[in-house]
Amino acid sequence: MPDSFIEGLPPAAEGLAEGEKFSDFKLHTIDNSFGSWFAFEGNGKEAAPPPSETRTSLAVWIGLLVGNLLSRFIMSFLTMPYYVNPLLGR
């Protein structure tokens, strides 16, 4: 590595000081795997209990399955014929 590159780097203290602006955050843990997706706080009231992990997981998996099926249908039957058939000369 050329010395000019190393000399152009800012000193370590300057780099650490620049990172201080990212230290102001609040860390919290999530009780279940999808808790942050489904648990909402009321208007200044105590947060409602999150749904069970089973119901949450089912909702996520069914959403992924439906989304995957819809996207495959759209790509296979609506979009691909317009792009692939001209390339194949059909």
FIPA-495358 format. One record per residue: z, x, y of N, C-alpha, C in turn; residue number from 1; chain. Coordinates in pm, 1 decimal. Last residue first. Layout:
residues N
n_z/n_x/n_y/ca_z/ca_x/ca_y/c_z/c_x/c_y/i/ch
Z/X/Y/Z/X/Y/Z/X/Y/NUM/A
...
This chain:
residues 90
n_z/n_x/n_y/ca_z/ca_x/ca_y/c_z/c_x/c_y/i/ch
-3092.0/-4106.9/-1682.2/-3091.9/-4240.1/-1746.3/-3121.5/-4345.7/-1643.8/90/A
-3056.4/-3840.3/-1617.1/-3190.1/-3898.3/-1614.3/-3198.5/-4032.9/-1681.3/89/A
-2816.1/-3728.6/-1582.7/-2870.6/-3723.5/-1717.5/-3009.3/-3783.3/-1725.9/88/A
-2770.4/-3784.7/-1315.6/-2774.4/-3644.5/-1358.4/-2837.6/-3629.9/-1496.1/87/A
-2763.1/-4065.1/-1316.1/-2871.2/-3994.4/-1247.0/-2881.4/-3846.8/-1288.0/86/A
-2523.6/-4097.2/-1480.4/-2655.7/-4142.9/-1525.9/-2769.4/-4076.1/-1447.7/85/A
-2309.5/-3998.6/-1322.9/-2352.2/-3926.9/-1442.6/-2493.2/-3967.6/-1484.0/84/A
-2272.7/-4170.3/-1101.0/-2282.0/-4026.0/-1081.3/-2342.9/-3954.5/-1201.8/83/A
-2265.7/-4430.0/-1189.6/-2342.9/-4401.0/-1069.4/-2361.4/-4251.0/-1046.4/82/A
-2092.9/-4419.9/-1411.1/-2235.0/-4450.0/-1430.2/-2321.2/-4416.4/-1307.9/81/A
-1836.0/-4357.5/-1285.9/-1912.4/-4257.1/-1359.5/-2058.5/-4293.9/-1381.7/80/A
-1736.0/-4601.5/-1167.6/-1775.4/-4485.3/-1089.0/-1869.1/-4391.9/-1164.5/79/A
-1698.5/-4806.1/-1360.3/-1746.3/-4836.6/-1226.1/-1801.2/-4715.0/-1153.2/78/A
-1614.3/-4711.5/-1609.7/-1712.9/-4818.4/-1603.0/-1768.5/-4844.7/-1463.4/77/A
-1441.0/-4486.4/-1577.3/-1535.7/-4495.8/-1687.7/-1647.3/-4595.8/-1663.0/76/A
-1283.9/-4527.2/-1345.0/-1367.0/-4407.2/-1357.9/-1474.6/-4424.4/-1463.7/75/A
-1164.8/-4775.4/-1405.8/-1245.0/-4759.4/-1284.6/-1337.0/-4639.5/-1296.7/74/A
-1029.3/-4709.7/-1645.3/-1129.8/-4815.3/-1642.4/-1222.1/-4798.2/-1522.3/73/A
-853.9/-4509.2/-1555.2/-954.3/-4478.1/-1657.9/-1064.6/-4581.5/-1659.7/72/A
-698.6/-4654.8/-1372.9/-780.2/-4544.0/-1323.7/-886.1/-4504.7/-1425.8/71/A
-576.8/-4841.2/-1547.6/-664.1/-4884.9/-1438.2/-754.0/-4772.0/-1389.3/70/A
-428.7/-4670.2/-1716.8/-532.8/-4757.2/-1771.0/-629.4/-4803.2/-1663.9/69/A
-255.8/-4549.6/-1528.1/-347.1/-4468.2/-1606.8/-460.6/-4553.2/-1662.5/68/A
-112.5/-4772.7/-1434.3/-191.2/-4690.6/-1342.2/-294.1/-4606.3/-1414.8/67/A
10.9/-4852.6/-1673.3/-82.7/-4941.9/-1605.5/-171.5/-4863.3/-1509.4/66/A
169.8/-4621.6/-1721.9/71.9/-4668.1/-1819.4/-33.7/-4756.3/-1752.8/65/A
334.0/-4608.6/-1494.5/243.5/-4498.1/-1525.1/133.7/-4541.5/-1621.8/64/A
470.6/-4854.2/-1522.3/389.5/-4826.5/-1404.1/291.1/-4713.9/-1427.4/63/A
602.6/-4804.2/-1761.4/503.4/-4912.3/-1756.0/413.7/-4893.8/-1634.7/62/A
769.1/-4592.1/-1678.1/669.4/-4570.6/-1783.2/563.0/-4679.4/-1782.1/61/A
927.2/-4720.7/-1479.7/845.1/-4603.9/-1446.5/735.6/-4584.5/-1550.1/60/A
1050.2/-4925.3/-1625.3/969.4/-4957.3/-1507.9/876.6/-4841.7/-1472.6/59/A
1190.1/-4775.4/-1819.1/1084.1/-4867.6/-1858.9/992.8/-4900.9/-1741.5/58/A
1371.9/-4640.6/-1653.5/1273.3/-4564.8/-1729.2/1158.3/-4653.9/-1774.2/57/A
1520.1/-4862.0/-1559.9/1448.5/-4775.8/-1466.2/1339.4/-4698.2/-1537.6/56/A
1629.8/-4961.0/-1795.3/1539.8/-5044.7/-1716.2/1458.0/-4961.1/-1618.9/55/A
1783.6/-4734.3/-1870.8/1681.1/-4788.4/-1959.6/1581.1/-4871.4/-1880.6/54/A
1965.8/-4697.3/-1666.1/1865.4/-4593.8/-1689.6/1751.9/-4645.1/-1778.1/53/A
2018.9/-4992.7/-1466.9/2047.2/-4907.3/-1582.3/1933.8/-4807.7/-1602.1/52/A
2010.7/-4970.2/-1104.1/1984.4/-5034.9/-1232.5/2009.8/-4938.3/-1347.8/51/A
2292.4/-4870.5/-898.7/2154.0/-4856.6/-944.1/2133.3/-4931.2/-1074.7/50/A
2489.0/-5082.6/-690.3/2480.3/-4995.7/-808.8/2335.2/-4987.4/-855.4/49/A
2436.0/-5054.1/-336.8/2438.2/-5134.8/-458.6/2430.1/-5041.4/-579.2/48/A
2648.0/-4892.8/-104.9/2523.1/-4894.9/-181.0/2539.9/-4978.9/-306.9/47/A
2816.9/-5075.2/145.6/2823.9/-4985.9/30.5/2696.0/-5001.2/-52.1/46/A
2630.5/-5117.5/452.3/2727.0/-5156.5/349.8/2726.3/-5055.2/237.5/45/A
2431.6/-5066.1/626.7/2562.0/-5008.7/656.6/2667.2/-5044.0/554.2/44/A
2254.3/-5266.6/469.1/2266.4/-5239.5/612.5/2407.3/-5192.6/646.0/43/A
2248.6/-5094.4/151.1/2240.6/-5212.5/234.7/2256.1/-5172.9/380.3/42/A
2046.8/-4847.2/-4.9/2169.6/-4882.9/63.7/2146.4/-5009.9/144.8/41/A
1899.3/-4846.3/-328.3/1886.4/-4857.9/-183.5/2020.6/-4896.8/-123.9/40/A
1761.5/-4699.5/-603.9/1889.5/-4733.3/-542.0/1872.6/-4733.0/-390.7/39/A
1511.1/-4612.8/-697.2/1546.3/-4753.5/-706.7/1677.3/-4792.6/-640.6/38/A
1471.3/-4342.3/-663.5/1356.2/-4430.8/-649.7/1398.9/-4575.5/-635.3/37/A
1702.1/-4210.5/-715.0/1657.6/-4209.0/-576.9/1536.4/-4299.9/-556.1/36/A
1723.5/-4241.7/-994.8/1813.4/-4312.1/-904.1/1764.2/-4316.8/-761.0/35/A
1602.9/-4148.4/-1219.5/1518.1/-4208.8/-1118.8/1600.7/-4282.3/-1014.0/34/A
1818.4/-4031.0/-1365.8/1693.7/-3959.1/-1345.4/1604.7/-4017.7/-1236.8/33/A
2137.0/-4074.2/-1200.1/2043.4/-4093.2/-1309.8/1907.0/-4039.2/-1270.9/32/A
2277.3/-3958.8/-982.5/2345.9/-3990.0/-1107.2/2251.8/-4012.6/-1224.7/31/A
2205.5/-3682.2/-788.4/2159.4/-3814.3/-829.4/2217.1/-3841.5/-966.7/30/A
2385.1/-3512.1/-529.2/2335.8/-3521.8/-666.1/2296.6/-3665.9/-695.4/29/A
2296.7/-3362.5/-215.4/2368.2/-3462.2/-294.2/2306.5/-3468.3/-433.1/28/A
2311.4/-3172.4/76.0/2280.5/-3173.2/-66.0/2361.0/-3282.0/-134.3/27/A
2168.1/-3156.0/385.3/2277.4/-3216.5/310.3/2235.0/-3229.6/164.5/26/A
2102.3/-2876.1/600.5/2060.4/-2985.6/514.9/2180.8/-3036.4/437.5/25/A
2035.6/-2616.2/766.0/2101.6/-2741.4/804.4/2046.0/-2856.6/720.2/24/A
1887.6/-2393.1/712.5/2016.2/-2404.6/644.1/2088.2/-2535.3/676.2/23/A
1658.0/-2338.0/849.2/1644.5/-2419.2/729.0/1777.7/-2441.3/657.1/22/A
1718.2/-2164.6/1048.9/1688.4/-2302.6/1088.6/1672.9/-2394.4/967.5/21/A
1741.0/-1914.1/929.1/1863.0/-1990.9/957.5/1834.0/-2136.8/991.7/20/A
1509.5/-1764.7/910.4/1536.8/-1861.8/805.9/1660.4/-1946.5/829.7/19/A
1529.4/-1585.3/1119.0/1427.7/-1688.3/1127.6/1451.4/-1798.9/1024.1/18/A
1718.2/-1411.2/1021.6/1754.0/-1496.4/1134.9/1654.3/-1610.8/1149.4/17/A
1567.3/-1280.2/826.5/1680.3/-1363.6/786.8/1721.0/-1458.0/899.2/16/A
1383.0/-1142.4/990.9/1335.5/-1241.6/894.5/1445.9/-1334.5/848.8/15/A
1557.7/-972.3/1125.5/1478.4/-1068.1/1201.9/1425.2/-1179.2/1110.0/14/A
1654.2/-817.1/918.7/1747.9/-901.3/993.7/1672.8/-1008.5/1072.6/13/A
1421.4/-676.5/838.4/1483.5/-774.8/749.7/1577.1/-868.3/824.7/12/A
1159.1/-650.5/1088.3/1280.5/-602.3/1021.0/1346.2/-714.0/940.8/11/A
819.4/-746.1/1010.9/939.4/-753.4/1094.1/1060.1/-698.5/1018.4/10/A
552.8/-514.8/933.2/645.8/-619.3/892.0/766.0/-623.7/985.3/9/A
405.2/-294.8/1003.9/380.4/-418.4/1076.9/474.4/-531.7/1039.5/8/A
471.2/-99.3/822.0/522.5/-84.5/957.8/504.0/-212.1/1039.2/7/A
323.7/-189.5/604.7/469.8/-189.9/598.4/529.2/-179.0/738.2/6/A
62.2/-142.6/697.6/105.4/-276.4/659.1/257.0/-286.2/662.0/5/A
58.2/132.6/737.5/40.8/46.1/854.4/83.5/-97.4/823.1/4/A
72.3/245.7/484.4/192.5/246.9/568.1/178.4/153.6/687.8/3/A
-86.7/61.8/218.3/-90.8/148.5/336.8/35.6/135.1/421.3/2/A
0.0/84.6/-116.6/0.0/0.0/0.0/0.0/89.9/123.8/1/A
